[in-house]
Amino acid sequence: MKFSKILKVIAVLVAIAGLFAAAYFAVKKIMDRQEPEYFDDNDFFECDNDLEIIEVENEAPAEEEKPAPKKKAAKKDAE
C-alpha cells in the first residue's frame, strides 16, 4: 500500500468516528433532561430579609409617556 492510500483509510476512519461522536452527543442532549437547580438567595447575599415598608402620602403621580409623533413618509422623486 502506498502512503497516500493509508492516509485516506485513516481519514475515513476518523470521519466515521466523528459522525458517531456527533450522533452520540446529539442523542445524549435530546434524551438527557436535567432538573433545574434552585438556589436560595441567602446563600449568595448576607441580609436578614427584614424590609422596612415606608408609606408615602403625598406621592407625585407617575408621568405617562407620550407616544412619539409618526414620521411622514418621504416623497420619492421619480426621475
N, CA, C and O atoms as a GROMACS GRO file, in nm:
protein
  316
    1MET      N    1   0.084  -0.118   0.000
    1MET     CA    2   0.000   0.000   0.000
    1MET      C    3   0.088   0.124   0.000
    1MET      O    4   0.195   0.128   0.061
    2LYS      N    5   0.040   0.221  -0.069
    2LYS     CA    6   0.112   0.346  -0.071
    2LYS      C    7   0.074   0.430   0.051
    2LYS      O    8  -0.028   0.407   0.116
    3PHE      N    9   0.160   0.526   0.079
    3PHE     CA   10   0.140   0.611   0.196
    3PHE      C   11   0.011   0.693   0.183
    3PHE      O   12  -0.060   0.712   0.282
    4SER      N   13  -0.020   0.742   0.063
    4SER     CA   14  -0.140   0.823   0.044
    4SER      C   15  -0.266   0.738   0.065
    4SER      O   16  -0.367   0.789   0.115
    5LYS      N   17  -0.262   0.613   0.028
    5LYS     CA   18  -0.376   0.524   0.046
    5LYS      C   19  -0.400   0.500   0.196
    5LYS      O   20  -0.514   0.495   0.241
    6ILE      N   21  -0.291   0.485   0.271
    6ILE     CA   22  -0.302   0.465   0.417
    6ILE      C   23  -0.363   0.590   0.481
    6ILE      O   24  -0.448   0.579   0.570
    7LEU      N   25  -0.321   0.707   0.437
    7LEU     CA   26  -0.377   0.831   0.492
    7LEU      C   27  -0.525   0.845   0.461
    7LEU      O   28  -0.601   0.894   0.544
    8LYS      N   29  -0.568   0.801   0.342
    8LYS     CA   30  -0.709   0.807   0.305
    8LYS      C   31  -0.791   0.714   0.394
    8LYS      O   32  -0.901   0.750   0.437
    9VAL      N   33  -0.739   0.595   0.422
    9VAL     CA   34  -0.810   0.500   0.508
    9VAL      C   35  -0.823   0.557   0.649
    9VAL      O   36  -0.929   0.548   0.710
   10ILE      N   37  -0.715   0.615   0.699
   10ILE     CA   38  -0.719   0.675   0.833
   10ILE      C   39  -0.818   0.791   0.835
   10ILE      O   40  -0.891   0.807   0.933
   11ALA      N   41  -0.821   0.873   0.731
   11ALA     CA   42  -0.914   0.986   0.725
   11ALA      C   43  -1.059   0.938   0.724
   11ALA      O   44  -1.144   0.999   0.789
   12VAL      N   45  -1.087   0.829   0.652
   12VAL     CA   46  -1.223   0.774   0.650
   12VAL      C   47  -1.262   0.724   0.789
   12VAL      O   48  -1.374   0.747   0.834
   13LEU      N   49  -1.170   0.656   0.857
   13LEU     CA   50  -1.199   0.605   0.992
   13LEU      C   51  -1.224   0.721   1.090
   13LEU      O   52  -1.313   0.713   1.174
   14VAL      N   53  -1.146   0.826   1.079
   14VAL     CA   54  -1.164   0.943   1.166
   14VAL      C   55  -1.298   1.010   1.137
   14VAL      O   56  -1.366   1.054   1.230
   15ALA      N   57  -1.337   1.018   1.011
   15ALA     CA   58  -1.465   1.079   0.975
   15ALA      C   59  -1.582   0.997   1.030
   15ALA      O   60  -1.679   1.053   1.080
   16ILE      N   61  -1.571   0.864   1.020
   16ILE     CA   62  -1.676   0.777   1.073
   16ILE      C   63  -1.685   0.792   1.225
   16ILE      O   64  -1.795   0.798   1.280
   17ALA      N   65  -1.570   0.798   1.293
   17ALA     CA   66  -1.570   0.817   1.438
   17ALA      C   67  -1.631   0.952   1.474
   17ALA      O   68  -1.701   0.963   1.575
   18GLY      N   69  -1.606   1.055   1.394
   18GLY     CA   70  -1.665   1.186   1.418
   18GLY      C   71  -1.816   1.184   1.405
   18GLY      O   72  -1.887   1.246   1.484
   19LEU      N   73  -1.865   1.112   1.305
   19LEU     CA   74  -2.010   1.100   1.288
   19LEU      C   75  -2.074   1.029   1.407
   19LEU      O   76  -2.180   1.071   1.456
   20PHE      N   77  -2.011   0.922   1.454
   20PHE     CA   78  -2.063   0.850   1.571
   20PHE      C   79  -2.061   0.940   1.695
   20PHE      O   80  -2.155   0.937   1.775
   21ALA      N   81  -1.956   1.018   1.712
   21ALA     CA   82  -1.948   1.106   1.828
   21ALA      C   83  -2.055   1.214   1.820
   21ALA      O   84  -2.117   1.247   1.922
   22ALA      N   85  -2.078   1.270   1.702
   22ALA     CA   86  -2.181   1.372   1.686
   22ALA      C   87  -2.319   1.314   1.715
   22ALA      O   88  -2.401   1.379   1.782
   23ALA      N   89  -2.346   1.195   1.666
   23ALA     CA   90  -2.475   1.130   1.691
   23ALA      C   91  -2.492   1.101   1.840
   23ALA      O   92  -2.600   1.119   1.895
   24TYR      N   93  -2.386   1.057   1.905
   24TYR     CA   94  -2.391   1.026   2.048
   24TYR      C   95  -2.425   1.151   2.129
   24TYR      O   96  -2.513   1.148   2.215
   25PHE      N   97  -2.356   1.264   2.101
   25PHE     CA   98  -2.381   1.385   2.177
   25PHE      C   99  -2.519   1.443   2.147
   25PHE      O  100  -2.583   1.500   2.236
   26ALA      N  101  -2.566   1.428   2.023
   26ALA     CA  102  -2.699   1.477   1.989
   26ALA      C  103  -2.806   1.398   2.063
   26ALA      O  104  -2.900   1.456   2.118
   27VAL      N  105  -2.794   1.266   2.066
   27VAL     CA  106  -2.891   1.182   2.135
   27VAL      C  107  -2.883   1.208   2.286
   27VAL      O  108  -2.986   1.214   2.353
   28LYS      N  109  -2.764   1.224   2.337
   28LYS     CA  110  -2.747   1.249   2.480
   28LYS      C  111  -2.812   1.382   2.519
   28LYS      O  112  -2.875   1.391   2.624
   29LYS      N  113  -2.796   1.484   2.436
   29LYS     CA  114  -2.854   1.615   2.466
   29LYS      C  115  -3.006   1.610   2.458
   29LYS      O  116  -3.074   1.673   2.540
   30ILE      N  117  -3.060   1.537   2.363
   30ILE     CA  118  -3.205   1.528   2.348
   30ILE      C  119  -3.267   1.446   2.460
   30ILE      O  120  -3.370   1.484   2.516
   31MET      N  121  -3.206   1.334   2.493
   31MET     CA  122  -3.266   1.241   2.588
   31MET      C  123  -3.240   1.278   2.733
   31MET      O  124  -3.319   1.241   2.820
   32ASP      N  125  -3.134   1.350   2.762
   32ASP     CA  126  -3.098   1.381   2.899
   32ASP      C  127  -3.173   1.506   2.944
   32ASP      O  128  -3.144   1.616   2.898
   33ARG      N  129  -3.268   1.488   3.032
   33ARG     CA  130  -3.343   1.601   3.085
   33ARG      C  131  -3.301   1.622   3.229
   33ARG      O  132  -3.319   1.535   3.315
   34GLN      N  133  -3.244   1.737   3.253
   34GLN     CA  134  -3.196   1.766   3.387
   34GLN      C  135  -3.299   1.852   3.460
   34GLN      O  136  -3.365   1.937   3.400
   35GLU      N  137  -3.312   1.828   3.588
   35GLU     CA  138  -3.398   1.909   3.671
   35GLU      C  139  -3.330   2.042   3.698
   35GLU      O  140  -3.209   2.045   3.720
   36PRO      N  141  -3.404   2.151   3.696
   36PRO     CA  142  -3.342   2.280   3.724
   36PRO      C  143  -3.293   2.285   3.868
   36PRO      O  144  -3.356   2.230   3.959
   37GLU      N  145  -3.181   2.351   3.887
   37GLU     CA  146  -3.124   2.362   4.020
   37GLU      C  147  -3.165   2.496   4.078
   37GLU      O  148  -3.136   2.601   4.022
   38TYR      N  149  -3.232   2.490   4.191
   38TYR     CA  150  -3.280   2.612   4.255
   38TYR      C  151  -3.183   2.654   4.364
   38TYR      O  152  -3.130   2.570   4.437
   39PHE      N  153  -3.161   2.783   4.373
   39PHE     CA  154  -3.071   2.837   4.474
   39PHE      C  155  -3.149   2.924   4.571
   39PHE      O  156  -3.248   2.987   4.535
   40ASP      N  157  -3.102   2.925   4.692
   40ASP     CA  158  -3.159   3.013   4.793
   40ASP      C  159  -3.080   3.143   4.791
   40ASP      O  160  -2.957   3.142   4.794
   41ASP      N  161  -3.150   3.256   4.786
   41ASP     CA  162  -3.082   3.385   4.781
   41ASP      C  163  -2.994   3.409   4.904
   41ASP      O  164  -2.895   3.482   4.896
   42ASN      N  165  -3.029   3.348   5.014
   42ASN     CA  166  -2.950   3.369   5.134
   42ASN      C  167  -2.811   3.306   5.124
   42ASN      O  168  -2.722   3.338   5.202
   43ASP      N  169  -2.793   3.217   5.028
   43ASP     CA  170  -2.661   3.157   5.007
   43ASP      C  171  -2.565   3.257   4.946
   43ASP      O  172  -2.443   3.245   4.962
   44PHE      N  173  -2.618   3.356   4.874
   44PHE     CA  174  -2.534   3.448   4.800
   44PHE      C  175  -2.522   3.586   4.865
   44PHE      O  176  -2.419   3.652   4.853
   45PHE      N  177  -2.627   3.627   4.935
   45PHE     CA  178  -2.628   3.761   4.992
   45PHE      C  179  -2.644   3.751   5.143
   45PHE      O  180  -2.723   3.672   5.194
   46GLU      N  181  -2.568   3.831   5.212
   46GLU     CA  182  -2.583   3.835   5.356
   46GLU      C  183  -2.682   3.944   5.392
   46GLU      O  184  -2.645   4.061   5.401
   47CYS      N  185  -2.806   3.907   5.411
   47CYS     CA  186  -2.907   4.003   5.452
   47CYS      C  187  -3.008   3.929   5.538
   47CYS      O  188  -3.020   3.807   5.532
   48ASP      N  189  -3.080   4.004   5.617
   48ASP     CA  190  -3.176   3.942   5.708
   48ASP      C  191  -3.317   3.940   5.651
   48ASP      O  192  -3.408   3.889   5.716
   49ASN      N  193  -3.335   3.993   5.532
   49ASN     CA  194  -3.465   3.993   5.463
   49ASN      C  195  -3.574   4.063   5.542
   49ASN      O  196  -3.693   4.040   5.516
   50ASP      N  197  -3.538   4.149   5.639
   50ASP     CA  198  -3.637   4.229   5.710
   50ASP      C  199  -3.643   4.365   5.643
   50ASP      O  200  -3.564   4.455   5.672
   51LEU      N  201  -3.738   4.379   5.554
   51LEU     CA  202  -3.752   4.503   5.479
   51LEU      C  203  -3.845   4.598   5.552
   51LEU      O  204  -3.947   4.557   5.607
   52GLU      N  205  -3.810   4.724   5.554
   52GLU     CA  206  -3.892   4.825   5.618
   52GLU      C  207  -3.983   4.885   5.513
   52GLU      O  208  -3.937   4.930   5.408
   53ILE      N  209  -4.114   4.885   5.541
   53ILE     CA  210  -4.211   4.939   5.448
   53ILE      C  211  -4.242   5.083   5.488
   53ILE      O  212  -4.281   5.110   5.602
   54ILE      N  213  -4.223   5.174   5.395
   54ILE     CA  214  -4.247   5.315   5.421
   54ILE      C  215  -4.365   5.358   5.334
   54ILE      O  216  -4.363   5.342   5.212
   55GLU      N  217  -4.468   5.414   5.400
   55GLU     CA  218  -4.584   5.462   5.327
   55GLU      C  219  -4.569   5.611   5.302
   55GLU      O  220  -4.535   5.686   5.393
   56VAL      N  221  -4.594   5.655   5.179
   56VAL     CA  222  -4.583   5.794   5.141
   56VAL      C  223  -4.722   5.844   5.105
   56VAL      O  224  -4.790   5.786   5.020
   57GLU      N  225  -4.764   5.952   5.170
   57GLU     CA  226  -4.898   6.004   5.145
   57GLU      C  227  -4.902   6.099   5.025
   57GLU      O  228  -4.992   6.090   4.943
   58ASN      N  229  -4.805   6.187   5.015
   58ASN     CA  230  -4.806   6.287   4.909
   58ASN      C  231  -4.711   6.247   4.797
   58ASN      O  232  -4.607   6.310   4.775
   59GLU      N  233  -4.748   6.144   4.728
   59GLU     CA  234  -4.662   6.095   4.620
   59GLU      C  235  -4.706   6.159   4.490
   59GLU      O  236  -4.826   6.167   4.461
   60ALA      N  237  -4.609   6.206   4.411
   60ALA     CA  238  -4.639   6.268   4.282
   60ALA      C  239  -4.691   6.162   4.185
   60ALA      O  240  -4.643   6.049   4.186
   61PRO      N  241  -4.790   6.198   4.101
   61PRO     CA  242  -4.840   6.099   4.004
   61PRO      C  243  -4.733   6.062   3.903
   61PRO      O  244  -4.650   6.144   3.865
   62ALA      N  245  -4.737   5.941   3.863
   62ALA     CA  246  -4.638   5.893   3.765
   62ALA      C  247  -4.663   5.960   3.631
   62ALA      O  248  -4.777   5.976   3.589
   63GLU      N  249  -4.554   5.997   3.564
   63GLU     CA  250  -4.566   6.061   3.434
   63GLU      C  251  -4.597   5.956   3.327
   63GLU      O  252  -4.534   5.851   3.320
   64GLU      N  253  -4.696   5.988   3.245
   64GLU     CA  254  -4.729   5.896   3.138
   64GLU      C  255  -4.644   5.931   3.016
   64GLU      O  256  -4.622   6.048   2.986
   65GLU      N  257  -4.599   5.830   2.949
   65GLU     CA  258  -4.518   5.851   2.830
   65GLU      C  259  -4.608   5.891   2.713
   65GLU      O  260  -4.710   5.827   2.687
   66LYS      N  261  -4.568   5.997   2.644
   66LYS     CA  262  -4.644   6.039   2.527
   66LYS      C  263  -4.595   5.960   2.406
   66LYS      O  264  -4.474   5.940   2.390
   67PRO      N  265  -4.688   5.915   2.322
   67PRO     CA  266  -4.642   5.840   2.204
   67PRO      C  267  -4.563   5.932   2.111
   67PRO      O  268  -4.597   6.050   2.096
   68ALA      N  269  -4.461   5.880   2.051
   68ALA     CA  270  -4.377   5.958   1.960
   68ALA      C  271  -4.457   5.994   1.836
   68ALA      O  272  -4.535   5.912   1.788
   69PRO      N  273  -4.439   6.115   1.784
   69PRO     CA  274  -4.514   6.152   1.663
   69PRO      C  275  -4.470   6.066   1.545
   69PRO      O  276  -4.353   6.031   1.530
   70LYS      N  277  -4.568   6.033   1.463
   70LYS     CA  278  -4.537   5.947   1.349
   70LYS      C  279  -4.464   6.029   1.243
   70LYS      O  280  -4.498   6.145   1.217
   71LYS      N  281  -4.364   5.968   1.185
   71LYS     CA  282  -4.288   6.036   1.081
   71LYS      C  283  -4.363   6.025   0.949
   71LYS      O  284  -4.419   5.920   0.916
   72LYS      N  285  -4.362   6.134   0.874
   72LYS     CA  286  -4.428   6.132   0.743
   72LYS      C  287  -4.338   6.059   0.644
   72LYS      O  288  -4.215   6.070   0.649
   73ALA      N  289  -4.400   5.987   0.556
   73ALA     CA  290  -4.324   5.913   0.455
   73ALA      C  291  -4.258   6.013   0.361
   73ALA      O  292  -4.320   6.108   0.315
   74ALA      N  293  -4.132   5.989   0.335
   74ALA     CA  294  -4.057   6.078   0.245
   74ALA      C  295  -4.105   6.057   0.102
   74ALA      O  296  -4.127   5.944   0.058
   75LYS      N  297  -4.119   6.168   0.031
   75LYS     CA  298  -4.164   6.157  -0.108
   75LYS      C  299  -4.044   6.116  -0.194
   75LYS      O  300  -3.935   6.170  -0.180
   76LYS      N  301  -4.068   6.022  -0.281
   76LYS     CA  302  -3.961   5.976  -0.370
   76LYS      C  303  -3.974   6.051  -0.502
   76LYS      O  304  -4.082   6.058  -0.561
   77ASP      N  305  -3.864   6.105  -0.548
   77ASP     CA  306  -3.862   6.175  -0.676
   77ASP      C  307  -3.846   6.073  -0.788
   77ASP      O  308  -3.748   5.999  -0.792
   78ALA      N  309  -3.942   6.071  -0.877
   78ALA     CA  310  -3.934   5.980  -0.991
   78ALA      C  311  -3.859   6.050  -1.103
   78ALA      O  312  -3.907   6.149  -1.157
   79GLU      N  313  -3.746   6.001  -1.138
   79GLU     CA  314  -3.666   6.060  -1.244
   79GLU      C  315  -3.656   5.969  -1.362
   79GLU      O  316  -3.592   6.002  -1.461
   0.00000   0.00000   0.00000
